[in-house]
């Protein structure tokens, strides 16, 4: 649990804590679209 707290503070791919806004994909939007597409394809195949 303590490990997750420190990992969340610095970020898993950002041990130095430097913030960079370039090349970021919105997490929620990406997975919502991906899951919606997968669900639609699965419904069409049934």
Order of alpha helices (4+ residues) and beta strands (2+ residues): alpha-alpha
